[in-house]
Amino acid sequence: MGTQPLAGVYNSKNDFLKYTFKRFSRILKGGVVQKVNHILNSNDTAVVEMTARSTLDGGIMAK
């Protein structure tokens, strides 16, 4: 499931938040602003395209 530091299999929403956004909170100022761009669904499958913006603690904008 990828090779970057946050890649992996998460078994619940709580696990995902714990191992991703909570880890980011140490280096981000003001959290992460997320926007849903598109939602595609068919039967029991959904795909959500999102963008996220944040500012690193040093003032650098991350997208």
PyMOL Python script that loads the backbone (N, CA, C, O; Angstrom):
from pymol import cmd

cmd.read_pdbstr("""\
ATOM      1  N   MET A   1       0.816  -1.192   0.000  1.00  0.00           N
ATOM      2  CA  MET A   1       0.000   0.000   0.000  1.00  0.00           C
ATOM      3  C   MET A   1       0.859   1.255   0.000  1.00  0.00           C
ATOM      4  O   MET A   1       0.620   2.142   0.819  1.00  0.00           O
ATOM      5  N   GLY A   2       1.815   1.366  -0.850  1.00  0.00           N
ATOM      6  CA  GLY A   2       2.639   2.562  -0.926  1.00  0.00           C
ATOM      7  C   GLY A   2       3.889   2.446  -0.077  1.00  0.00           C
ATOM      8  O   GLY A   2       4.042   1.510   0.708  1.00  0.00           O
ATOM      9  N   THR A   3       4.783   3.413  -0.245  1.00  0.00           N
ATOM     10  CA  THR A   3       6.049   3.369   0.473  1.00  0.00           C
ATOM     11  C   THR A   3       6.318   4.622   1.294  1.00  0.00           C
ATOM     12  O   THR A   3       7.316   4.676   2.012  1.00  0.00           O
ATOM     13  N   GLN A   4       5.465   5.617   1.207  1.00  0.00           N
ATOM     14  CA  GLN A   4       5.704   6.824   1.990  1.00  0.00           C
ATOM     15  C   GLN A   4       5.367   6.571   3.460  1.00  0.00           C
ATOM     16  O   GLN A   4       4.695   5.587   3.769  1.00  0.00           O
ATOM     17  N   PRO A   5       5.819   7.440   4.376  1.00  0.00           N
ATOM     18  CA  PRO A   5       5.693   7.157   5.814  1.00  0.00           C
ATOM     19  C   PRO A   5       4.276   6.921   6.334  1.00  0.00           C
ATOM     20  O   PRO A   5       4.109   6.239   7.346  1.00  0.00           O
ATOM     21  N   LEU A   6       3.251   7.463   5.674  1.00  0.00           N
ATOM     22  CA  LEU A   6       1.885   7.276   6.157  1.00  0.00           C
ATOM     23  C   LEU A   6       1.138   6.171   5.421  1.00  0.00           C
ATOM     24  O   LEU A   6      -0.040   5.933   5.689  1.00  0.00           O
ATOM     25  N   ALA A   7       1.816   5.491   4.494  1.00  0.00           N
ATOM     26  CA  ALA A   7       1.177   4.415   3.742  1.00  0.00           C
ATOM     27  C   ALA A   7       0.889   3.241   4.669  1.00  0.00           C
ATOM     28  O   ALA A   7       1.616   3.001   5.633  1.00  0.00           O
ATOM     29  N   GLY A   8      -0.162   2.527   4.367  1.00  0.00           N
ATOM     30  CA  GLY A   8      -0.470   1.351   5.159  1.00  0.00           C
ATOM     31  C   GLY A   8      -1.928   0.981   5.066  1.00  0.00           C
ATOM     32  O   GLY A   8      -2.692   1.606   4.330  1.00  0.00           O
ATOM     33  N   VAL A   9      -2.310  -0.024   5.804  1.00  0.00           N
ATOM     34  CA  VAL A   9      -3.701  -0.466   5.877  1.00  0.00           C
ATOM     35  C   VAL A   9      -4.246  -0.017   7.223  1.00  0.00           C
ATOM     36  O   VAL A   9      -3.674  -0.317   8.272  1.00  0.00           O
ATOM     37  N   TYR A  10      -5.343   0.696   7.180  1.00  0.00           N
ATOM     38  CA  TYR A  10      -5.991   1.178   8.401  1.00  0.00           C
ATOM     39  C   TYR A  10      -7.314   0.432   8.536  1.00  0.00           C
ATOM     40  O   TYR A  10      -8.104   0.376   7.593  1.00  0.00           O
ATOM     41  N   ASN A  11      -7.547  -0.136   9.705  1.00  0.00           N
ATOM     42  CA  ASN A  11      -8.733  -0.965   9.910  1.00  0.00           C
ATOM     43  C   ASN A  11      -9.948  -0.204  10.410  1.00  0.00           C
ATOM     44  O   ASN A  11     -11.033  -0.776  10.521  1.00  0.00           O
ATOM     45  N   SER A  12      -9.785   1.067  10.711  1.00  0.00           N
ATOM     46  CA  SER A  12     -10.918   1.871  11.153  1.00  0.00           C
ATOM     47  C   SER A  12     -10.614   3.340  10.911  1.00  0.00           C
ATOM     48  O   SER A  12      -9.464   3.724  10.701  1.00  0.00           O
ATOM     49  N   LYS A  13     -11.645   4.143  10.941  1.00  0.00           N
ATOM     50  CA  LYS A  13     -11.456   5.588  10.794  1.00  0.00           C
ATOM     51  C   LYS A  13     -10.598   6.115  11.935  1.00  0.00           C
ATOM     52  O   LYS A  13      -9.750   6.982  11.724  1.00  0.00           O
ATOM     53  N   ASN A  14     -10.809   5.601  13.131  1.00  0.00           N
ATOM     54  CA  ASN A  14     -10.024   6.038  14.290  1.00  0.00           C
ATOM     55  C   ASN A  14      -8.540   5.732  14.104  1.00  0.00           C
ATOM     56  O   ASN A  14      -7.692   6.565  14.425  1.00  0.00           O
ATOM     57  N   ASP A  15      -8.220   4.545  13.588  1.00  0.00           N
ATOM     58  CA  ASP A  15      -6.820   4.193  13.309  1.00  0.00           C
ATOM     59  C   ASP A  15      -6.218   5.150  12.288  1.00  0.00           C
ATOM     60  O   ASP A  15      -5.093   5.620  12.457  1.00  0.00           O
ATOM     61  N   PHE A  16      -6.971   5.435  11.226  1.00  0.00           N
ATOM     62  CA  PHE A  16      -6.479   6.344  10.193  1.00  0.00           C
ATOM     63  C   PHE A  16      -6.165   7.717  10.784  1.00  0.00           C
ATOM     64  O   PHE A  16      -5.094   8.270  10.536  1.00  0.00           O
ATOM     65  N   LEU A  17      -7.093   8.267  11.562  1.00  0.00           N
ATOM     66  CA  LEU A  17      -6.867   9.580  12.163  1.00  0.00           C
ATOM     67  C   LEU A  17      -5.690   9.559  13.127  1.00  0.00           C
ATOM     68  O   LEU A  17      -4.888  10.493  13.151  1.00  0.00           O
ATOM     69  N   LYS A  18      -5.581   8.503  13.918  1.00  0.00           N
ATOM     70  CA  LYS A  18      -4.506   8.386  14.897  1.00  0.00           C
ATOM     71  C   LYS A  18      -3.134   8.360  14.242  1.00  0.00           C
ATOM     72  O   LYS A  18      -2.199   8.996  14.730  1.00  0.00           O
ATOM     73  N   TYR A  19      -3.009   7.634  13.147  1.00  0.00           N
ATOM     74  CA  TYR A  19      -1.699   7.447  12.531  1.00  0.00           C
ATOM     75  C   TYR A  19      -1.389   8.445  11.413  1.00  0.00           C
ATOM     76  O   TYR A  19      -0.285   8.424  10.867  1.00  0.00           O
ATOM     77  N   THR A  20      -2.320   9.302  11.067  1.00  0.00           N
ATOM     78  CA  THR A  20      -2.046  10.296  10.025  1.00  0.00           C
ATOM     79  C   THR A  20      -2.199  11.706  10.577  1.00  0.00           C
ATOM     80  O   THR A  20      -1.200  12.342  10.916  1.00  0.00           O
ATOM     81  N   PHE A  21      -3.405  12.200  10.674  1.00  0.00           N
ATOM     82  CA  PHE A  21      -3.619  13.598  11.041  1.00  0.00           C
ATOM     83  C   PHE A  21      -3.117  13.942  12.445  1.00  0.00           C
ATOM     84  O   PHE A  21      -2.623  15.049  12.660  1.00  0.00           O
ATOM     85  N   LYS A  22      -3.229  13.039  13.386  1.00  0.00           N
ATOM     86  CA  LYS A  22      -2.715  13.328  14.729  1.00  0.00           C
ATOM     87  C   LYS A  22      -1.201  13.446  14.718  1.00  0.00           C
ATOM     88  O   LYS A  22      -0.639  14.232  15.481  1.00  0.00           O
ATOM     89  N   ARG A  23      -0.528  12.674  13.863  1.00  0.00           N
ATOM     90  CA  ARG A  23       0.927  12.803  13.728  1.00  0.00           C
ATOM     91  C   ARG A  23       1.285  14.136  13.078  1.00  0.00           C
ATOM     92  O   ARG A  23       2.269  14.774  13.452  1.00  0.00           O
ATOM     93  N   PHE A  24       0.482  14.549  12.105  1.00  0.00           N
ATOM     94  CA  PHE A  24       0.726  15.827  11.432  1.00  0.00           C
ATOM     95  C   PHE A  24       0.542  17.022  12.354  1.00  0.00           C
ATOM     96  O   PHE A  24       1.195  18.049  12.169  1.00  0.00           O
ATOM     97  N   SER A  25      -0.332  16.906  13.340  1.00  0.00           N
ATOM     98  CA  SER A  25      -0.653  18.058  14.190  1.00  0.00           C
ATOM     99  C   SER A  25       0.571  18.619  14.903  1.00  0.00           C
ATOM    100  O   SER A  25       0.555  19.769  15.343  1.00  0.00           O
ATOM    101  N   ARG A  26       1.631  17.824  15.025  1.00  0.00           N
ATOM    102  CA  ARG A  26       2.854  18.312  15.662  1.00  0.00           C
ATOM    103  C   ARG A  26       3.610  19.302  14.776  1.00  0.00           C
ATOM    104  O   ARG A  26       4.374  20.122  15.284  1.00  0.00           O
ATOM    105  N   ILE A  27       3.406  19.236  13.452  1.00  0.00           N
ATOM    106  CA  ILE A  27       4.175  20.101  12.548  1.00  0.00           C
ATOM    107  C   ILE A  27       3.308  21.077  11.753  1.00  0.00           C
ATOM    108  O   ILE A  27       3.842  21.904  11.014  1.00  0.00           O
ATOM    109  N   LEU A  28       1.980  20.999  11.890  1.00  0.00           N
ATOM    110  CA  LEU A  28       1.092  21.877  11.139  1.00  0.00           C
ATOM    111  C   LEU A  28       0.513  22.956  12.045  1.00  0.00           C
ATOM    112  O   LEU A  28       0.158  22.692  13.194  1.00  0.00           O
ATOM    113  N   LYS A  29       0.421  24.160  11.520  1.00  0.00           N
ATOM    114  CA  LYS A  29      -0.178  25.260  12.266  1.00  0.00           C
ATOM    115  C   LYS A  29      -1.613  25.432  11.770  1.00  0.00           C
ATOM    116  O   LYS A  29      -1.829  25.719  10.593  1.00  0.00           O
ATOM    117  N   GLY A  30      -2.580  25.262  12.644  1.00  0.00           N
ATOM    118  CA  GLY A  30      -3.983  25.459  12.272  1.00  0.00           C
ATOM    119  C   GLY A  30      -4.668  24.259  11.664  1.00  0.00           C
ATOM    120  O   GLY A  30      -5.784  24.385  11.160  1.00  0.00           O
ATOM    121  N   GLY A  31      -4.044  23.109  11.693  1.00  0.00           N
ATOM    122  CA  GLY A  31      -4.677  21.903  11.181  1.00  0.00           C
ATOM    123  C   GLY A  31      -4.690  21.817   9.668  1.00  0.00           C
ATOM    124  O   GLY A  31      -3.931  22.504   8.985  1.00  0.00           O
ATOM    125  N   VAL A  32      -5.566  20.963   9.154  1.00  0.00           N
ATOM    126  CA  VAL A  32      -5.674  20.717   7.719  1.00  0.00           C
ATOM    127  C   VAL A  32      -7.079  21.109   7.265  1.00  0.00           C
ATOM    128  O   VAL A  32      -8.067  20.704   7.877  1.00  0.00           O
ATOM    129  N   VAL A  33      -7.166  21.890   6.201  1.00  0.00           N
ATOM    130  CA  VAL A  33      -8.460  22.261   5.617  1.00  0.00           C
ATOM    131  C   VAL A  33      -8.682  21.351   4.422  1.00  0.00           C
ATOM    132  O   VAL A  33      -7.911  21.374   3.463  1.00  0.00           O
ATOM    133  N   GLN A  34      -9.735  20.552   4.484  1.00  0.00           N
ATOM    134  CA  GLN A  34     -10.017  19.595   3.421  1.00  0.00           C
ATOM    135  C   GLN A  34     -11.231  20.041   2.621  1.00  0.00           C
ATOM    136  O   GLN A  34     -12.155  20.655   3.155  1.00  0.00           O
ATOM    137  N   LYS A  35     -11.213  19.721   1.325  1.00  0.00           N
ATOM    138  CA  LYS A  35     -12.334  20.046   0.444  1.00  0.00           C
ATOM    139  C   LYS A  35     -12.625  18.829  -0.420  1.00  0.00           C
ATOM    140  O   LYS A  35     -11.719  18.276  -1.043  1.00  0.00           O
ATOM    141  N   VAL A  36     -13.886  18.411  -0.459  1.00  0.00           N
ATOM    142  CA  VAL A  36     -14.299  17.317  -1.329  1.00  0.00           C
ATOM    143  C   VAL A  36     -14.556  17.904  -2.713  1.00  0.00           C
ATOM    144  O   VAL A  36     -15.371  18.815  -2.861  1.00  0.00           O
ATOM    145  N   ASN A  37     -13.860  17.382  -3.731  1.00  0.00           N
ATOM    146  CA  ASN A  37     -14.020  17.875  -5.096  1.00  0.00           C
ATOM    147  C   ASN A  37     -15.039  17.072  -5.893  1.00  0.00           C
ATOM    148  O   ASN A  37     -15.892  17.650  -6.567  1.00  0.00           O
ATOM    149  N   HIS A  38     -14.962  15.765  -5.825  1.00  0.00           N
ATOM    150  CA  HIS A  38     -15.875  14.888  -6.551  1.00  0.00           C
ATOM    151  C   HIS A  38     -16.140  13.621  -5.748  1.00  0.00           C
ATOM    152  O   HIS A  38     -15.279  13.140  -5.012  1.00  0.00           O
ATOM    153  N   ILE A  39     -17.340  13.096  -5.905  1.00  0.00           N
ATOM    154  CA  ILE A  39     -17.688  11.794  -5.332  1.00  0.00           C
ATOM    155  C   ILE A  39     -18.282  10.952  -6.454  1.00  0.00           C
ATOM    156  O   ILE A  39     -19.245  11.356  -7.105  1.00  0.00           O
ATOM    157  N   LEU A  40     -17.704   9.793  -6.669  1.00  0.00           N
ATOM    158  CA  LEU A  40     -18.209   8.842  -7.654  1.00  0.00           C
ATOM    159  C   LEU A  40     -18.633   7.582  -6.905  1.00  0.00           C
ATOM    160  O   LEU A  40     -17.890   7.071  -6.066  1.00  0.00           O
ATOM    161  N   ASN A  41     -19.832   7.083  -7.210  1.00  0.00           N
ATOM    162  CA  ASN A  41     -20.242   5.860  -6.529  1.00  0.00           C
ATOM    163  C   ASN A  41     -20.969   4.932  -7.495  1.00  0.00           C
ATOM    164  O   ASN A  41     -21.627   5.362  -8.442  1.00  0.00           O
ATOM    165  N   SER A  42     -20.822   3.658  -7.219  1.00  0.00           N
ATOM    166  CA  SER A  42     -21.469   2.615  -7.999  1.00  0.00           C
ATOM    167  C   SER A  42     -21.654   1.410  -7.093  1.00  0.00           C
ATOM    168  O   SER A  42     -20.689   0.872  -6.549  1.00  0.00           O
ATOM    169  N   ASN A  43     -22.871   1.003  -6.940  1.00  0.00           N
ATOM    170  CA  ASN A  43     -23.204  -0.120  -6.066  1.00  0.00           C
ATOM    171  C   ASN A  43     -22.635   0.117  -4.670  1.00  0.00           C
ATOM    172  O   ASN A  43     -23.033   1.074  -4.007  1.00  0.00           O
ATOM    173  N   ASP A  44     -21.711  -0.733  -4.204  1.00  0.00           N
ATOM    174  CA  ASP A  44     -21.183  -0.576  -2.846  1.00  0.00           C
ATOM    175  C   ASP A  44     -19.771   0.014  -2.816  1.00  0.00           C
ATOM    176  O   ASP A  44     -19.051  -0.158  -1.833  1.00  0.00           O
ATOM    177  N   THR A  45     -19.373   0.707  -3.889  1.00  0.00           N
ATOM    178  CA  THR A  45     -18.047   1.304  -3.971  1.00  0.00           C
ATOM    179  C   THR A  45     -18.164   2.809  -4.162  1.00  0.00           C
ATOM    180  O   THR A  45     -18.978   3.287  -4.953  1.00  0.00           O
ATOM    181  N   ALA A  46     -17.336   3.552  -3.423  1.00  0.00           N
ATOM    182  CA  ALA A  46     -17.303   5.003  -3.578  1.00  0.00           C
ATOM    183  C   ALA A  46     -15.856   5.464  -3.704  1.00  0.00           C
ATOM    184  O   ALA A  46     -14.957   4.923  -3.060  1.00  0.00           O
ATOM    185  N   VAL A  47     -15.650   6.469  -4.544  1.00  0.00           N
ATOM    186  CA  VAL A  47     -14.340   7.085  -4.709  1.00  0.00           C
ATOM    187  C   VAL A  47     -14.518   8.567  -4.439  1.00  0.00           C
ATOM    188  O   VAL A  47     -15.382   9.212  -5.034  1.00  0.00           O
ATOM    189  N   VAL A  48     -13.702   9.109  -3.543  1.00  0.00           N
ATOM    190  CA  VAL A  48     -13.799  10.521  -3.183  1.00  0.00           C
ATOM    191  C   VAL A  48     -12.496  11.212  -3.553  1.00  0.00           C
ATOM    192  O   VAL A  48     -11.425  10.804  -3.104  1.00  0.00           O
ATOM    193  N   GLU A  49     -12.583  12.265  -4.379  1.00  0.00           N
ATOM    194  CA  GLU A  49     -11.415  13.072  -4.712  1.00  0.00           C
ATOM    195  C   GLU A  49     -11.429  14.292  -3.803  1.00  0.00           C
ATOM    196  O   GLU A  49     -12.411  15.033  -3.748  1.00  0.00           O
ATOM    197  N   MET A  50     -10.321  14.487  -3.091  1.00  0.00           N
ATOM    198  CA  MET A  50     -10.236  15.588  -2.134  1.00  0.00           C
ATOM    199  C   MET A  50      -8.940  16.362  -2.332  1.00  0.00           C
ATOM    200  O   MET A  50      -7.962  15.847  -2.874  1.00  0.00           O
ATOM    201  N   THR A  51      -8.959  17.603  -1.881  1.00  0.00           N
ATOM    202  CA  THR A  51      -7.732  18.377  -1.770  1.00  0.00           C
ATOM    203  C   THR A  51      -7.605  18.817  -0.322  1.00  0.00           C
ATOM    204  O   THR A  51      -8.603  18.947   0.386  1.00  0.00           O
ATOM    205  N   ALA A  52      -6.383  19.045   0.110  1.00  0.00           N
ATOM    206  CA  ALA A  52      -6.138  19.480   1.486  1.00  0.00           C
ATOM    207  C   ALA A  52      -5.085  20.575   1.467  1.00  0.00           C
ATOM    208  O   ALA A  52      -4.143  20.528   0.676  1.00  0.00           O
ATOM    209  N   ARG A  53      -5.247  21.549   2.329  1.00  0.00           N
ATOM    210  CA  ARG A  53      -4.278  22.635   2.454  1.00  0.00           C
ATOM    211  C   ARG A  53      -3.929  22.799   3.920  1.00  0.00           C
ATOM    212  O   ARG A  53      -4.763  22.607   4.805  1.00  0.00           O
ATOM    213  N   SER A  54      -2.678  23.159   4.157  1.00  0.00           N
ATOM    214  CA  SER A  54      -2.236  23.396   5.527  1.00  0.00           C
ATOM    215  C   SER A  54      -0.990  24.267   5.487  1.00  0.00           C
ATOM    216  O   SER A  54      -0.393  24.479   4.431  1.00  0.00           O
ATOM    217  N   THR A  55      -0.617  24.761   6.641  1.00  0.00           N
ATOM    218  CA  THR A  55       0.593  25.561   6.768  1.00  0.00           C
ATOM    219  C   THR A  55       1.504  24.875   7.763  1.00  0.00           C
ATOM    220  O   THR A  55       1.101  24.577   8.887  1.00  0.00           O
ATOM    221  N   LEU A  56       2.743  24.626   7.342  1.00  0.00           N
ATOM    222  CA  LEU A  56       3.715  24.032   8.242  1.00  0.00           C
ATOM    223  C   LEU A  56       4.055  25.022   9.339  1.00  0.00           C
ATOM    224  O   LEU A  56       3.886  26.229   9.166  1.00  0.00           O
ATOM    225  N   ASP A  57       4.526  24.526  10.444  1.00  0.00           N
ATOM    226  CA  ASP A  57       4.845  25.367  11.597  1.00  0.00           C
ATOM    227  C   ASP A  57       5.806  26.503  11.225  1.00  0.00           C
ATOM    228  O   ASP A  57       5.772  27.564  11.848  1.00  0.00           O
ATOM    229  N   GLY A  58       6.657  26.294  10.223  1.00  0.00           N
ATOM    230  CA  GLY A  58       7.605  27.328   9.789  1.00  0.00           C
ATOM    231  C   GLY A  58       7.005  28.329   8.827  1.00  0.00           C
ATOM    232  O   GLY A  58       7.725  29.202   8.342  1.00  0.00           O
ATOM    233  N   GLY A  59       5.688  28.241   8.520  1.00  0.00           N
ATOM    234  CA  GLY A  59       5.012  29.184   7.661  1.00  0.00           C
ATOM    235  C   GLY A  59       4.948  28.803   6.200  1.00  0.00           C
ATOM    236  O   GLY A  59       4.464  29.597   5.393  1.00  0.00           O
ATOM    237  N   ILE A  60       5.415  27.624   5.823  1.00  0.00           N
ATOM    238  CA  ILE A  60       5.394  27.170   4.441  1.00  0.00           C
ATOM    239  C   ILE A  60       4.046  26.540   4.143  1.00  0.00           C
ATOM    240  O   ILE A  60       3.592  25.676   4.892  1.00  0.00           O
ATOM    241  N   MET A  61       3.386  26.963   3.045  1.00  0.00           N
ATOM    242  CA  MET A  61       2.102  26.403   2.648  1.00  0.00           C
ATOM    243  C   MET A  61       2.316  25.047   2.000  1.00  0.00           C
ATOM    244  O   MET A  61       3.186  24.893   1.143  1.00  0.00           O
ATOM    245  N   ALA A  62       1.518  24.056   2.412  1.00  0.00           N
ATOM    246  CA  ALA A  62       1.597  22.704   1.851  1.00  0.00           C
ATOM    247  C   ALA A  62       0.269  22.390   1.188  1.00  0.00           C
ATOM    248  O   ALA A  62      -0.794  22.696   1.730  1.00  0.00           O
ATOM    249  N   LYS A  63       0.335  21.767  -0.010  1.00  0.00           N
ATOM    250  CA  LYS A  63      -0.896  21.348  -0.706  1.00  0.00           C
ATOM    251  C   LYS A  63      -0.813  19.874  -0.993  1.00  0.00           C
ATOM    252  O   LYS A  63      -1.738  19.305  -1.572  1.00  0.00           O
TER     253      LYS A  63
END
""", "prot")
cmd.dss("prot")
cmd.show_as("cartoon", "prot")
cmd.util.cbc("prot")
cmd.orient("prot")
